[in-house]
Structures are given as C-alpha cells and as structure tokens.
Amino acid sequence: MGKLDGRVVLVTGAARGQGEQEARLFREEGADVVVADVLDGQGETFAKEIGALYVHLDVSREADWVSAVAAAKEAYGKVDGLVNNAGILRFNSLVDTPLDEFMQVVQVNQVGVFLGIKTLAPEIEAAGGGTIVNTASYTGVTGMAYVGAYSATKHAIVGLTRVAALELAPKGIRVNAVCPGAIDTAMSNPALLDPTADAEASSAGVERLYRKLVPMGRIGKPEEVARLALFLSSEDSSYITGQPFVIDGGWLAGVSAM
C-alpha cells in the first residue's frame, strides 16, 4: 500500500531534475501523476516511462494552467495535490540585473506558484481536500549575493505559502514549502545540460565546492527533496501546514551561527 494511493497530483517542472524525482516517487507511492513542463519531448518520454499523464504547462500563463487542469480531470476525474516545483535561476548583481531578466524570474518562480494555488485550490477543495507543496529555497529564508531576483521570488513563495495555508485550511487543504539548499541538478550544475561540457568533471568540482560549504560535506540529491515533498503530501504530515522546511545539509545553521 502506497502513501498516496487514490491521490492525483500535478507536478510542475517535472521533466527533469527535482520535479522528475518527485513525480517518480509519487507514482511509486500510488498516486496518479500529471507531469507538467515546457520540455515537451523530455516530459512526454518520462511520463510514458512511469505511466503518468504529460501536459504542456508554462507556469507563468494562466491559460496553460486551466488547460492542464482540464486534461488532468479528463484523465483522472479530479486533482487533489499540487507540487509547484518549476523555477529558474539567473546569476547577476542587483545593479546589473536588467528589468526584463528580473521580471522573467518573477513570472516563472513567483507568479507561477500564485497561479498554481489560484487554479488548483478550488479543484482540490472539490475533491475533498488535499495538499499543495511549493518549492521555495534556502535563499528564501536568508540572503545570497548575485541571485537577487531568485532570492526575492523564493522569499515571496514562503509568504504565499503561509497566506495560502491560513486561507485554505478551512477547505481541507494543507500548504507547505520545501526550501532546498544546493541540490545536484542542472540548476546547480548547468554543465549537465551542455553536451559539449565534461559533466563528470563539472559535477566533481561542484561536489568539492559544497563539501567546503555544507556541514554534512556534500551536495544534496533531488531524491532527498522528493522524499520531503512526499512527506508533506501524505498523511504522515497531517497536522502540518504553513511551514517552510529547509533541506540543506546544515548550510543555513552554519550561516546563522556566523
């Protein structure tokens, strides 16, 4: 018996990385999963592999959300879970960040989460209640130089999570956030997406960097974040809502102690 038997969960940014691992684990735990992404080829292949539904979803577009929900309900009859995982990262100092770049990050990271909550909450309520898990970040509870737009949106996600938890609790919907530190995905190591790069050597370099920064001595694995998202989506966390959960190998604890 799986922890999510009978559930229908939509996961954004699920074609690769952290979202892929969340979708895979949720499927293993009995949920019908909707794999949502803009990477259609990769997403369709992955969805077929795990026996899930793929939908094209640009999280910054409200019309895409409406279409994704309609497709999910046609396939499964309901949606009672959401993992707002999709996000982008841009490196720049604040004074050198073009407005277009800042707004692009806001549209995907912040507006995407808002639209997910706005669109899915009524569906989850109609299904009898359920869960929403938002992906914030370690940088959503502290600061980090050169990722100002990203950090600002992740702080906003923590705020949205708390407000949504208060408003949606009477409707039977729990809302929490995962706040990952450095996780071994393409966001932390862009070389993984470059076919001309030595991804193995790059990964080794990233690992050496975080071995110095993280008290646990290593970069995190997307599977570890997926297990936290599963906990927050299952009855194991039935009395938890409105909380940001940092998963960073102790990084924030070390910064807080400085």
Helices and strands as residue ranges (DSSP letters): E 8-12, H 17-28, E 32-37, H 40-50, E 53-56, H 62-76, E 81-84, G 94-96, H 99-105, I 106-111, H 112-126, E 130-135, G 138-140, H 148-168, G 169-171, E 173-180, G 190-193, H 199-213, H 222-233, G 235-237, E 244-247, H 251-257
